[in-house]
Amino acid sequence: MTIRSGAPALVWFRQDLRLSDNPALAEAMQRGSSVIPVFIWAPEEEGAWPPGAASRWWLGRSLVGLNAELERRGSRLIVRRGPSKEALGRLVAESGATAVYWNRRYEPAVASRDAALSAHLRGQGLLAEGFNGSVLFDPQMIRNQNGQPFRVFTAFWRACLTRLVGPSSNNTPKRLAAPVNWPHSLALPELSMNPPADWTSGHGETWQPGESGAHRQLKRFLEEALSGYPSNRDRPALVGTSRLSPHLHFGEISPGQVWRAVLRLPHDRLAAGHAFLRQIGWREFAYHLLHHHLESPHKPLRPEFAAFPWRHDAGLLKAWRQGRTGYPLVDAGMRELRHTGWMHNRVRMVVASFLVKHLLIDWQEGAAWFWDTLVDADLANNTLGWQWVAGCGADAAPYFRIFNPALQAARFDPGGEYVRRWALEPGSEAAYPPPIVAHDEARHRALAALASMKKDL
């Protein structure tokens, strides 16, 4: 199609809240015309998984940071409410834009919305194009020798490593060409996306949302923690992991930027670097599975688990959510989550296993709670993690692997620093509440439930 010279291009920001290494923004700038950055708040278009409370807290602050970065470059963020189709249509009419660019998302409801919207925009004579800005490899690219998607991580990652990660799409722009007239914008507070202040009061002590915060966090990790990563990453009392997950989810830093930063390290640090990049690989695998199994957020990938005899016990579920199970490591994790919006990955596995195997409560209940309370809540990662623990996903842990919370604490928090920080008040050890279920009893019950499921097939 013919693009009118000088006409603006809309860059639709979603989960790519950065200016550097942003393929959609780079394409708009390459056209040489003015750029109108746009954010549309349309949570109702995300199906059963609109942003949870902790995600909304992060998103609001990240958008403030993005707008500040844009203003420093002579631009601004135009904010509208959805529906997205109508909002973009009005912006095109108001601005005379002839192109709309965005970076792709892979959540089923959003991907379906985007496909329909792209067809609509092109039908209106606009250039409408999506780019890969959130994963190293587009989920459609990686296939096995039979042309089928992978279900085992090691084979998937081996295939990924045979491909080169592409170069950065652009450096951080110094200026953005502005349109002659700016469209009207809502003020960000008008979106009312903040959860209750008392619920997220500890989040601000822990996090710095935004692109600059993401790069500070990466720098800290590479300089202070990467060398000890292989031995420290399972120790929740230590700052041994990158804590980049929320920054990656909101696209404040791209996985390609992380990848290239690690590979630029001196040779003697690359072994630790590759151990860390393998975890980026699990993120890629999660998106691969979500793309090829659209039903996975609400349906086990192993169909036999549809017959699993889950229990419905509101009291036990509440005790788990509040960190009052009587198991200090489980309680510490759930209280850390409540205060910071985050939980160490090793502890996530323990608390998730406790819910589905000690309490026999459906993994989807846990996934929904994590979705609302994690600042890094990500549909692909959340689904992969919960199905892995429950034993019903691709390349999942076997169901009969049942974590003993006391042994996990002894192994990964041997000095008790993590538990004391989050679960024990000074001097309260003697009065700590008893477990809501005995481990041996819970283990036998879980194995019996597994056996009954197999018997009924």
DRENDO-1510 file (C-alpha; in Angstrom, 1 decimal, always signed):
<recs>
REC; n; res; u; v; w
REC; 1; MET; +0.0; +0.0; +0.0 .
REC; 2; THR; +1.0; +3.6; -0.4 .
REC; 3; ILE; +1.9; +5.5; +2.8 .
REC; 4; ARG; +1.3; +9.2; +2.7 .
REC; 5; SER; +4.5; +11.1; +3.2 .
REC; 6; GLY; +4.7; +12.8; +6.6 .
REC; 7; ALA; +1.7; +11.1; +8.0 .
REC; 8; PRO; +2.1; +10.0; +11.7 .
REC; 9; ALA; +2.4; +6.4; +12.8 .
REC; 10; LEU; +0.8; +5.1; +15.9 .
REC; 11; VAL; +3.0; +2.9; +18.1 .
REC; 12; TRP; +0.7; +0.9; +20.4 .
REC; 13; PHE; +2.5; +0.1; +23.7 .
REC; 14; ARG; +1.2; -3.0; +25.6 .
REC; 15; GLN; +3.7; -5.3; +27.3 .
REC; 16; ASP; +6.7; -3.6; +25.8 .
REC; 17; LEU; +7.1; -0.5; +28.0 .
REC; 18; ARG; +10.5; +0.5; +26.8 .
REC; 19; LEU; +12.1; +2.7; +24.2 .
REC; 20; SER; +15.3; +0.7; +23.5 .
REC; 21; ASP; +15.2; -2.6; +21.6 .
REC; 22; ASN; +11.6; -2.0; +20.7 .
REC; 23; PRO; +10.9; -3.4; +17.2 .
REC; 24; ALA; +7.6; -1.6; +16.8 .
REC; 25; LEU; +9.0; +1.8; +17.8 .
REC; 26; ALA; +12.1; +1.2; +15.6 .
REC; 27; GLU; +9.9; +0.5; +12.5 .
REC; 28; ALA; +7.9; +3.7; +13.1 .
REC; 29; MET; +11.1; +5.8; +13.5 .
REC; 30; GLN; +12.6; +4.2; +10.4 .
REC; 31; ARG; +9.7; +5.5; +8.3 .
REC; 32; GLY; +11.0; +9.0; +9.1 .
REC; 33; SER; +7.6; +10.4; +10.0 .
REC; 34; SER; +6.2; +11.5; +13.3 .
REC; 35; VAL; +5.4; +9.0; +16.0 .
REC; 36; ILE; +2.4; +9.0; +18.3 .
REC; 37; PRO; +2.9; +6.6; +21.3 .
REC; 38; VAL; -0.4; +5.1; +22.5 .
REC; 39; PHE; -1.6; +3.0; +25.5 .
REC; 40; ILE; -5.1; +1.7; +25.6 .
REC; 41; TRP; -6.5; +0.4; +28.9 .
REC; 42; ALA; -8.9; -2.5; +27.9 .
REC; 43; PRO; -8.6; -5.2; +30.6 .
REC; 44; GLU; -12.0; -6.6; +29.5 .
REC; 45; GLU; -10.4; -7.8; +26.2 .
REC; 46; GLU; -8.0; -10.1; +28.1 .
REC; 47; GLY; -10.6; -12.8; +28.6 .
REC; 48; ALA; -10.5; -14.7; +31.9 .
REC; 49; TRP; -7.1; -13.2; +32.7 .
REC; 50; PRO; -7.3; -9.4; +33.0 .
REC; 51; PRO; -4.4; -7.9; +35.0 .
REC; 52; GLY; -4.5; -8.8; +38.6 .
REC; 53; ALA; -4.1; -6.3; +41.5 .
REC; 54; ALA; -0.3; -6.5; +41.8 .
REC; 55; SER; +0.1; -6.3; +38.0 .
REC; 56; ARG; -2.1; -3.1; +38.0 .
REC; 57; TRP; +0.1; -1.6; +40.7 .
REC; 58; TRP; +3.2; -2.2; +38.6 .
REC; 59; LEU; +1.6; -1.2; +35.3 .
REC; 60; GLY; +0.5; +2.2; +36.6 .
REC; 61; ARG; +4.0; +3.0; +37.7 .
REC; 62; SER; +5.7; +1.7; +34.6 .
REC; 63; LEU; +3.4; +3.8; +32.4 .
REC; 64; VAL; +4.3; +6.9; +34.4 .
REC; 65; GLY; +8.0; +6.1; +33.8 .
REC; 66; LEU; +7.4; +5.5; +30.1 .
REC; 67; ASN; +5.7; +8.8; +29.7 .
REC; 68; ALA; +8.5; +10.6; +31.5 .
REC; 69; GLU; +11.1; +9.0; +29.2 .
REC; 70; LEU; +9.0; +10.0; +26.2 .
REC; 71; GLU; +8.6; +13.6; +27.4 .
REC; 72; ARG; +12.4; +13.8; +27.7 .
REC; 73; ARG; +12.5; +13.1; +24.0 .
REC; 74; GLY; +10.0; +15.6; +22.9 .
REC; 75; SER; +7.1; +13.1; +22.9 .
REC; 76; ARG; +4.3; +11.9; +25.2 .
REC; 77; LEU; +2.1; +8.9; +25.8 .
REC; 78; ILE; -1.5; +9.2; +24.6 .
REC; 79; VAL; -3.7; +7.3; +26.9 .
REC; 80; ARG; -7.2; +6.0; +26.0 .
REC; 81; ARG; -9.7; +3.5; +27.3 .
REC; 82; GLY; -10.9; +0.6; +25.2 .
REC; 83; PRO; -12.4; -1.0; +23.3 .
REC; 84; SER; -9.1; -1.1; +21.4 .
REC; 85; LYS; -10.8; -1.2; +17.9 .
REC; 86; GLU; -12.8; +2.0; +18.6 .
REC; 87; ALA; -9.9; +3.7; +20.4 .
REC; 88; LEU; -7.5; +3.1; +17.6 .
REC; 89; GLY; -10.1; +4.1; +15.0 .
REC; 90; ARG; -10.7; +7.4; +16.8 .
REC; 91; LEU; -6.9; +8.1; +17.0 .
REC; 92; VAL; -6.4; +7.4; +13.3 .
REC; 93; ALA; -9.3; +9.8; +12.5 .
REC; 94; GLU; -8.0; +12.5; +14.8 .
REC; 95; SER; -4.3; +12.3; +13.8 .
REC; 96; GLY; -4.4; +11.3; +10.2 .
REC; 97; ALA; -2.1; +8.3; +11.0 .
REC; 98; THR; -1.6; +5.8; +8.2 .
REC; 99; ALA; +0.2; +3.1; +10.1 .
REC; 100; VAL; -0.2; +1.2; +13.4 .
REC; 101; TYR; +2.7; -0.8; +14.9 .
REC; 102; TRP; +2.8; -3.0; +17.9 .
REC; 103; ASN; +4.7; -5.9; +19.5 .
REC; 104; ARG; +3.0; -9.2; +19.6 .
REC; 105; ARG; +1.4; -10.8; +22.6 .
REC; 106; TYR; +0.7; -14.5; +22.9 .
REC; 107; GLU; -2.1; -14.8; +25.5 .
REC; 108; PRO; -5.0; -16.6; +23.7 .
REC; 109; ALA; -7.6; -13.9; +24.1 .
REC; 110; VAL; -5.3; -11.1; +23.3 .
REC; 111; ALA; -3.8; -12.8; +20.2 .
REC; 112; SER; -7.3; -13.5; +18.9 .
REC; 113; ARG; -8.2; -9.8; +19.5 .
REC; 114; ASP; -5.0; -8.7; +17.7 .
REC; 115; ALA; -5.6; -10.9; +14.7 .
REC; 116; ALA; -9.1; -9.5; +14.2 .
REC; 117; LEU; -8.0; -5.9; +14.8 .
REC; 118; SER; -5.1; -6.2; +12.3 .
REC; 119; ALA; -7.5; -7.5; +9.6 .
REC; 120; HIS; -9.8; -4.6; +10.4 .
REC; 121; LEU; -7.1; -1.9; +10.2 .
REC; 122; ARG; -5.8; -3.3; +6.9 .
REC; 123; GLY; -9.3; -3.3; +5.6 .
REC; 124; GLN; -9.4; +0.4; +6.4 .
REC; 125; GLY; -6.3; +1.0; +4.1 .
REC; 126; LEU; -3.9; +1.3; +7.0 .
REC; 127; LEU; -0.5; -0.4; +7.4 .
REC; 128; ALA; -0.9; -2.6; +10.5 .
REC; 129; GLU; +2.0; -4.8; +11.6 .
REC; 130; GLY; +3.0; -6.7; +14.7 .
REC; 131; PHE; +6.6; -7.6; +15.7 .
REC; 132; ASN; +8.3; -10.0; +18.0 .
REC; 133; GLY; +9.4; -7.9; +21.0 .
REC; 134; SER; +8.8; -10.1; +24.0 .
REC; 135; VAL; +10.6; -13.4; +23.4 .
REC; 136; LEU; +13.9; -14.5; +21.9 .
REC; 137; PHE; +12.2; -16.8; +19.4 .
REC; 138; ASP; +8.7; -16.5; +18.1 .
REC; 139; PRO; +6.7; -19.6; +19.3 .
REC; 140; GLN; +5.9; -20.6; +15.8 .
REC; 141; MET; +9.6; -20.8; +14.8 .
REC; 142; ILE; +10.8; -23.7; +16.9 .
REC; 143; ARG; +9.7; -27.1; +15.8 .
REC; 144; ASN; +11.0; -30.7; +16.2 .
REC; 145; GLN; +12.2; -32.7; +13.2 .
REC; 146; ASN; +8.6; -33.8; +12.5 .
REC; 147; GLY; +7.5; -30.1; +12.3 .
REC; 148; GLN; +5.6; -30.4; +15.6 .
REC; 149; PRO; +5.9; -28.3; +18.7 .
REC; 150; PHE; +8.0; -29.5; +21.6 .
REC; 151; ARG; +6.7; -30.9; +24.9 .
REC; 152; VAL; +10.1; -31.5; +26.6 .
REC; 153; PHE; +12.2; -28.6; +27.7 .
REC; 154; THR; +15.7; -30.0; +27.0 .
REC; 155; ALA; +14.9; -30.8; +23.4 .
REC; 156; PHE; +13.2; -27.5; +22.9 .
REC; 157; TRP; +16.2; -25.5; +24.4 .
REC; 158; ARG; +18.7; -27.5; +22.4 .
REC; 159; ALA; +16.8; -26.5; +19.2 .
REC; 160; CYS; +16.7; -22.9; +20.4 .
REC; 161; LEU; +20.5; -22.8; +20.9 .
REC; 162; THR; +21.1; -23.7; +17.3 .
REC; 163; ARG; +19.6; -20.4; +16.3 .
REC; 164; LEU; +21.2; -17.0; +16.7 .
REC; 165; VAL; +19.5; -14.3; +18.7 .
REC; 166; GLY; +19.0; -11.3; +16.5 .
REC; 167; PRO; +20.7; -7.9; +17.0 .
REC; 168; SER; +19.0; -5.1; +18.9 .
REC; 169; SER; +16.4; -3.4; +16.9 .
REC; 170; ASN; +17.4; +0.1; +18.0 .
REC; 171; ASN; +19.4; +2.0; +20.7 .
REC; 172; THR; +17.4; +4.3; +23.0 .
REC; 173; PRO; +16.3; +7.2; +20.8 .
REC; 174; LYS; +17.4; +10.7; +21.7 .
REC; 175; ARG; +14.4; +12.4; +20.1 .
REC; 176; LEU; +11.1; +11.3; +18.7 .
REC; 177; ALA; +9.5; +13.2; +15.9 .
REC; 178; ALA; +6.3; +14.8; +17.2 .
REC; 179; PRO; +3.1; +15.3; +15.2 .
REC; 180; VAL; +1.9; +18.8; +14.4 .
REC; 181; ASN; -1.1; +18.3; +16.7 .
REC; 182; TRP; -1.3; +15.9; +19.6 .
REC; 183; PRO; -4.5; +13.9; +20.1 .
REC; 184; HIS; -6.3; +14.3; +23.4 .
REC; 185; SER; -5.1; +12.0; +26.2 .
REC; 186; LEU; -6.5; +10.8; +29.5 .
REC; 187; ALA; -4.4; +11.4; +32.5 .
REC; 188; LEU; -3.1; +8.1; +33.8 .
REC; 189; PRO; -4.8; +8.4; +37.2 .
REC; 190; GLU; -8.1; +8.5; +35.4 .
REC; 191; LEU; -7.7; +4.8; +34.6 .
REC; 192; SER; -8.1; +3.9; +38.3 .
REC; 193; MET; -5.9; +0.8; +38.0 .
REC; 194; ASN; -4.4; +1.0; +41.5 .
REC; 195; PRO; -5.4; -1.6; +44.0 .
REC; 196; PRO; -6.0; -0.6; +47.7 .
REC; 197; ALA; -3.0; +1.1; +49.1 .
REC; 198; ASP; -2.8; -1.0; +52.3 .
REC; 199; TRP; -2.5; -4.1; +50.2 .
REC; 200; THR; +0.5; -3.0; +48.2 .
REC; 201; SER; +2.2; -0.8; +50.8 .
REC; 202; GLY; +5.3; -3.0; +50.7 .
REC; 203; HIS; +5.7; -3.1; +47.0 .
REC; 204; GLY; +7.3; +0.3; +46.6 .
REC; 205; GLU; +10.0; -0.7; +49.2 .
REC; 206; THR; +11.0; -3.6; +47.0 .
REC; 207; TRP; +10.6; -2.5; +43.3 .
REC; 208; GLN; +11.4; +0.2; +40.9 .
REC; 209; PRO; +9.1; -0.3; +37.9 .
REC; 210; GLY; +10.2; +1.1; +34.6 .
REC; 211; GLU; +12.9; +0.7; +31.9 .
REC; 212; SER; +15.6; +2.5; +34.0 .
REC; 213; GLY; +14.7; +0.3; +37.0 .
REC; 214; ALA; +15.0; -2.8; +34.8 .
REC; 215; HIS; +18.5; -1.9; +33.6 .
REC; 216; ARG; +19.6; -1.1; +37.1 .
REC; 217; GLN; +18.4; -4.5; +38.3 .
REC; 218; LEU; +20.2; -6.3; +35.5 .
REC; 219; LYS; +23.4; -4.4; +36.2 .
REC; 220; ARG; +23.2; -5.2; +39.9 .
REC; 221; PHE; +22.6; -8.9; +39.2 .
REC; 222; LEU; +25.5; -9.2; +36.7 .
REC; 223; GLU; +27.9; -7.4; +39.0 .
REC; 224; GLU; +26.9; -8.7; +42.4 .
REC; 225; ALA; +25.0; -12.0; +42.1 .
REC; 226; LEU; +25.7; -13.8; +38.8 .
REC; 227; SER; +29.0; -15.4; +39.8 .
REC; 228; GLY; +27.3; -17.2; +42.7 .
REC; 229; TYR; +24.1; -17.9; +40.8 .
REC; 230; PRO; +24.6; -21.6; +40.2 .
REC; 231; SER; +25.0; -22.3; +44.0 .
REC; 232; ASN; +22.8; -19.5; +45.4 .
REC; 233; ARG; +19.8; -19.4; +43.2 .
REC; 234; ASP; +17.8; -21.9; +45.4 .
REC; 235; ARG; +18.6; -20.1; +48.6 .
REC; 236; PRO; +15.6; -17.7; +49.4 .
REC; 237; ALA; +17.4; -15.9; +52.2 .
REC; 238; LEU; +20.0; -14.7; +49.6 .
REC; 239; VAL; +19.6; -12.1; +46.9 .
REC; 240; GLY; +20.9; -14.8; +44.5 .
REC; 241; THR; +18.5; -14.4; +41.5 .
REC; 242; SER; +18.0; -11.7; +39.0 .
REC; 243; ARG; +14.5; -10.5; +40.0 .
REC; 244; LEU; +14.0; -9.4; +36.4 .
REC; 245; SER; +10.8; -11.4; +36.0 .
REC; 246; PRO; +8.4; -8.4; +36.4 .
REC; 247; HIS; +10.6; -6.2; +34.2 .
REC; 248; LEU; +10.5; -8.9; +31.5 .
REC; 249; HIS; +6.8; -9.4; +31.8 .
REC; 250; PHE; +6.0; -5.7; +31.2 .
REC; 251; GLY; +8.7; -5.5; +28.5 .
REC; 252; GLU; +10.7; -2.8; +30.4 .
REC; 253; ILE; +13.7; -4.9; +29.2 .
REC; 254; SER; +13.8; -7.4; +26.4 .
REC; 255; PRO; +15.0; -11.0; +26.7 .
REC; 256; GLY; +17.4; -10.1; +23.9 .
REC; 257; GLN; +19.0; -7.3; +25.9 .
REC; 258; VAL; +19.5; -9.7; +28.8 .
REC; 259; TRP; +20.9; -12.4; +26.5 .
REC; 260; ARG; +23.4; -10.0; +24.9 .
REC; 261; ALA; +24.5; -8.5; +28.2 .
REC; 262; VAL; +25.3; -12.0; +29.6 .
REC; 263; LEU; +27.2; -13.0; +26.5 .
REC; 264; ARG; +29.4; -9.9; +26.7 .
REC; 265; LEU; +30.7; -11.0; +30.0 .
REC; 266; PRO; +34.3; -12.2; +30.5 .
REC; 267; HIS; +34.9; -15.8; +29.6 .
REC; 268; ASP; +35.4; -16.9; +33.2 .
REC; 269; ARG; +31.9; -15.8; +34.1 .
REC; 270; LEU; +30.1; -17.4; +31.1 .
REC; 271; ALA; +29.5; -20.7; +32.9 .
REC; 272; ALA; +27.3; -19.0; +35.5 .
REC; 273; GLY; +25.8; -16.9; +32.7 .
REC; 274; HIS; +24.7; -19.9; +30.7 .
REC; 275; ALA; +23.1; -21.4; +33.9 .
REC; 276; PHE; +21.1; -18.2; +34.2 .
REC; 277; LEU; +20.2; -18.0; +30.5 .
REC; 278; ARG; +18.8; -21.5; +30.8 .
REC; 279; GLN; +16.1; -20.0; +33.0 .
REC; 280; ILE; +15.3; -17.5; +30.3 .
REC; 281; GLY; +14.9; -20.6; +28.2 .
REC; 282; TRP; +12.2; -21.9; +30.5 .
REC; 283; ARG; +10.4; -18.6; +29.9 .
REC; 284; GLU; +10.7; -19.2; +26.1 .
REC; 285; PHE; +9.3; -22.8; +26.7 .
REC; 286; ALA; +6.3; -21.4; +28.6 .
REC; 287; TYR; +5.4; -19.2; +25.7 .
REC; 288; HIS; +6.0; -22.0; +23.2 .
REC; 289; LEU; +3.5; -24.2; +25.2 .
REC; 290; LEU; +0.9; -21.5; +25.6 .
REC; 291; HIS; +1.0; -20.6; +21.9 .
REC; 292; HIS; +0.5; -24.3; +20.9 .
REC; 293; HIS; -1.9; -25.2; +23.7 .
REC; 294; LEU; -4.4; -22.3; +24.0 .
REC; 295; GLU; -6.5; -24.2; +26.5 .
REC; 296; SER; -3.6; -24.8; +29.0 .
REC; 297; PRO; -4.5; -21.9; +31.4 .
REC; 298; HIS; -7.7; -23.8; +32.3 .
REC; 299; LYS; -7.1; -27.4; +31.2 .
REC; 300; PRO; -4.4; -29.9; +32.1 .
REC; 301; LEU; -2.1; -30.8; +29.2 .
REC; 302; ARG; -2.2; -34.4; +30.4 .
REC; 303; PRO; -5.9; -35.2; +29.9 .
REC; 304; GLU; -6.1; -38.0; +32.5 .
REC; 305; PHE; -5.8; -35.2; +35.2 .
REC; 306; ALA; -9.3; -34.0; +34.3 .
REC; 307; ALA; -10.5; -36.9; +36.5 .
REC; 308; PHE; -8.3; -36.1; +39.5 .
REC; 309; PRO; -10.4; -36.0; +42.7 .
REC; 310; TRP; -9.6; -32.4; +43.8 .
REC; 311; ARG; -11.1; -31.3; +47.1 .
REC; 312; HIS; -12.9; -28.0; +47.7 .
REC; 313; ASP; -12.1; -26.6; +51.2 .
REC; 314; ALA; -12.5; -22.9; +51.5 .
REC; 315; GLY; -10.9; -22.9; +55.0 .
REC; 316; LEU; -7.8; -24.7; +53.9 .
REC; 317; LEU; -7.5; -22.5; +50.9 .
REC; 318; LYS; -7.8; -19.4; +53.0 .
REC; 319; ALA; -5.1; -20.6; +55.4 .
REC; 320; TRP; -2.8; -21.2; +52.5 .
REC; 321; ARG; -3.4; -17.8; +51.1 .
REC; 322; GLN; -2.8; -16.1; +54.4 .
REC; 323; GLY; +0.4; -18.0; +55.2 .
REC; 324; ARG; -1.2; -19.8; +58.2 .
REC; 325; THR; -0.5; -23.5; +57.4 .
REC; 326; GLY; +1.7; -24.3; +60.3 .
REC; 327; TYR; +4.6; -25.0; +58.0 .
REC; 328; PRO; +7.1; -22.1; +58.4 .
REC; 329; LEU; +8.6; -22.2; +54.9 .
REC; 330; VAL; +5.2; -22.3; +53.2 .
REC; 331; ASP; +3.9; -19.5; +55.5 .
REC; 332; ALA; +7.1; -17.4; +54.9 .
REC; 333; GLY; +6.6; -17.6; +51.1 .
REC; 334; MET; +2.9; -16.6; +51.2 .
REC; 335; ARG; +3.7; -13.7; +53.5 .
REC; 336; GLU; +6.6; -12.5; +51.4 .
REC; 337; LEU; +4.2; -12.6; +48.4 .
REC; 338; ARG; +1.6; -10.6; +50.3 .
REC; 339; HIS; +4.1; -7.9; +51.3 .
REC; 340; THR; +6.3; -7.6; +48.2 .
REC; 341; GLY; +4.2; -9.0; +45.3 .
REC; 342; TRP; +7.0; -11.6; +44.7 .
REC; 343; MET; +8.2; -15.0; +45.9 .
REC; 344; HIS; +11.5; -16.8; +45.5 .
REC; 345; ASN; +11.2; -19.5; +42.8 .
REC; 346; ARG; +12.2; -22.4; +45.1 .
REC; 347; VAL; +9.6; -21.3; +47.6 .
REC; 348; ARG; +7.0; -21.0; +44.8 .
REC; 349; MET; +7.5; -24.7; +44.1 .
REC; 350; VAL; +7.1; -25.6; +47.7 .
REC; 351; VAL; +4.0; -23.6; +48.4 .
REC; 352; ALA; +2.4; -24.7; +45.1 .
REC; 353; SER; +3.2; -28.4; +45.9 .
REC; 354; PHE; +1.7; -27.9; +49.3 .
REC; 355; LEU; -1.6; -26.7; +47.9 .
REC; 356; VAL; -2.1; -29.3; +45.3 .
REC; 357; LYS; -0.6; -32.3; +47.1 .
REC; 358; HIS; -0.9; -31.7; +50.8 .
REC; 359; LEU; -4.3; -30.1; +50.5 .
REC; 360; LEU; -5.5; -31.6; +47.2 .
REC; 361; ILE; -6.8; -28.3; +46.1 .
REC; 362; ASP; -7.0; -27.7; +42.3 .
REC; 363; TRP; -3.9; -26.1; +40.8 .
REC; 364; GLN; -6.1; -23.5; +39.1 .
REC; 365; GLU; -7.0; -22.1; +42.5 .
REC; 366; GLY; -3.4; -21.5; +43.2 .
REC; 367; ALA; -2.8; -20.1; +39.7 .
REC; 368; ALA; -5.6; -17.6; +40.2 .
REC; 369; TRP; -4.2; -16.4; +43.5 .
REC; 370; PHE; -0.7; -16.0; +42.1 .
REC; 371; TRP; -2.2; -14.1; +39.1 .
REC; 372; ASP; -3.8; -11.6; +41.4 .
REC; 373; THR; -0.9; -11.2; +43.9 .
REC; 374; LEU; +2.4; -11.5; +41.9 .
REC; 375; VAL; +3.9; -8.4; +40.2 .
REC; 376; ASP; +5.4; -10.7; +37.7 .
REC; 377; ALA; +2.1; -12.6; +37.0 .
REC; 378; ASP; +2.5; -13.9; +33.4 .
REC; 379; LEU; +0.0; -16.2; +31.9 .
REC; 380; ALA; +2.6; -18.4; +30.1 .
REC; 381; ASN; +4.9; -18.7; +33.1 .
REC; 382; ASN; +2.1; -19.1; +35.7 .
REC; 383; THR; +0.4; -21.8; +33.7 .
REC; 384; LEU; +3.7; -23.7; +33.1 .
REC; 385; GLY; +4.7; -23.5; +36.7 .
REC; 386; TRP; +1.4; -24.7; +38.2 .
REC; 387; GLN; +1.0; -27.5; +35.7 .
REC; 388; TRP; +4.6; -28.6; +36.3 .
REC; 389; VAL; +4.1; -28.8; +40.1 .
REC; 390; ALA; +0.7; -30.5; +39.7 .
REC; 391; GLY; +2.2; -33.1; +37.4 .
REC; 392; CYS; -0.3; -32.5; +34.7 .
REC; 393; GLY; +1.7; -30.4; +32.2 .
REC; 394; ALA; +4.3; -30.9; +29.6 .
REC; 395; ASP; +7.7; -32.0; +30.9 .
REC; 396; ALA; +6.1; -31.8; +34.4 .
REC; 397; ALA; +7.4; -33.1; +37.7 .
REC; 398; PRO; +5.9; -36.5; +38.4 .
REC; 399; TYR; +2.8; -36.2; +40.7 .
REC; 400; PHE; +4.3; -38.6; +43.2 .
REC; 401; ARG; +7.2; -36.1; +43.9 .
REC; 402; ILE; +5.8; -34.5; +47.0 .
REC; 403; PHE; +7.9; -31.8; +48.6 .
REC; 404; ASN; +8.3; -32.2; +52.4 .
REC; 405; PRO; +8.2; -28.5; +53.5 .
REC; 406; ALA; +10.4; -29.2; +56.6 .
REC; 407; LEU; +13.1; -30.9; +54.6 .
REC; 408; GLN; +13.0; -28.2; +51.9 .
REC; 409; ALA; +13.5; -25.6; +54.7 .
REC; 410; ALA; +16.4; -27.5; +56.1 .
REC; 411; ARG; +18.1; -27.9; +52.7 .
REC; 412; PHE; +17.5; -24.4; +51.3 .
REC; 413; ASP; +17.1; -22.2; +54.4 .
REC; 414; PRO; +19.4; -24.1; +56.8 .
REC; 415; GLY; +20.1; -21.1; +59.0 .
REC; 416; GLY; +16.4; -20.2; +59.1 .
REC; 417; GLU; +17.0; -16.5; +58.0 .
REC; 418; TYR; +14.2; -16.5; +55.4 .
REC; 419; VAL; +11.7; -18.1; +57.7 .
REC; 420; ARG; +12.6; -15.7; +60.5 .
REC; 421; ARG; +12.2; -12.7; +58.3 .
REC; 422; TRP; +8.8; -13.6; +56.9 .
REC; 423; ALA; +7.0; -16.1; +59.2 .
REC; 424; LEU; +8.3; -15.8; +62.8 .
REC; 425; GLU; +7.9; -12.9; +65.1 .
REC; 426; PRO; +10.7; -12.6; +67.6 .
REC; 427; GLY; +10.2; -15.1; +70.5 .
REC; 428; SER; +7.2; -16.7; +68.8 .
REC; 429; GLU; +8.8; -20.0; +67.8 .
REC; 430; ALA; +7.3; -21.9; +70.8 .
REC; 431; ALA; +3.8; -20.6; +70.0 .
REC; 432; TYR; +3.9; -21.3; +66.3 .
REC; 433; PRO; +0.6; -22.9; +65.2 .
REC; 434; PRO; +0.5; -26.6; +64.5 .
REC; 435; PRO; +0.4; -27.8; +60.9 .
REC; 436; ILE; -3.1; -27.8; +59.3 .
REC; 437; VAL; -2.3; -31.3; +57.9 .
REC; 438; ALA; +0.4; -33.8; +58.9 .
REC; 439; HIS; +3.0; -34.4; +56.1 .
REC; 440; ASP; +2.9; -38.2; +56.2 .
REC; 441; GLU; -0.9; -38.3; +56.2 .
REC; 442; ALA; -1.1; -35.8; +53.3 .
REC; 443; ARG; +1.5; -37.7; +51.3 .
REC; 444; HIS; -0.4; -41.0; +51.6 .
REC; 445; ARG; -3.7; -39.3; +50.7 .
REC; 446; ALA; -2.2; -37.6; +47.6 .
REC; 447; LEU; -0.7; -40.9; +46.4 .
REC; 448; ALA; -4.1; -42.6; +47.0 .
REC; 449; ALA; -5.8; -39.8; +45.0 .
REC; 450; LEU; -3.4; -40.4; +42.1 .
REC; 451; ALA; -4.0; -44.1; +42.2 .
REC; 452; SER; -7.8; -43.6; +42.2 .
REC; 453; MET; -7.5; -41.3; +39.2 .
REC; 454; LYS; -5.5; -44.0; +37.3 .
REC; 455; LYS; -8.0; -46.7; +38.3 .
REC; 456; ASP; -11.0; -44.6; +36.9 .
REC; 457; LEU; -9.4; -44.2; +33.5 .
</recs>
